[in-house]
Amino acid sequence: MSRKAVTVTMLVKRLARNRRHRGKHLIVIEGRVFAARSAAHAKRLFDRLTRMHPHATPTLLYIPKSDALVL
């Protein structure tokens, strides 16, 4: 596994533990984290970020609220 992949994995785990990101969509691109409250806002943000960073690979994730059931 590459160093970059390990770094992204560690960053995602750290973001999932952070309370302020609960209930939000997150986009990680080039080591920076961008948060969106809704899926529509996340889509607009994703489109803008991929235009600004065409050669970077974004990581998209949703952090559920603590009381949400994941089935």
Phi, psi and omega in degrees: 000139183283161180297322181296318180296319178296320180296316179295319179298316179295321179295317180297318178297319180293321179294323181294332180279343184281126183294329185288346179266357181294133180082015182235156172269134181240143174236123178250121180218126182053040177080359178256147183248131177237134183246145176225141182278334182232163179294324180295317178293323178297321179295314179297317180296317178300314179300316180294317182292322179290332173287323181285329182232073187294335184261000180267152178256114181279153173246124181252137176206158176238129178258111180290157175294158185296335181264007181279141176269129176251115183256000000 
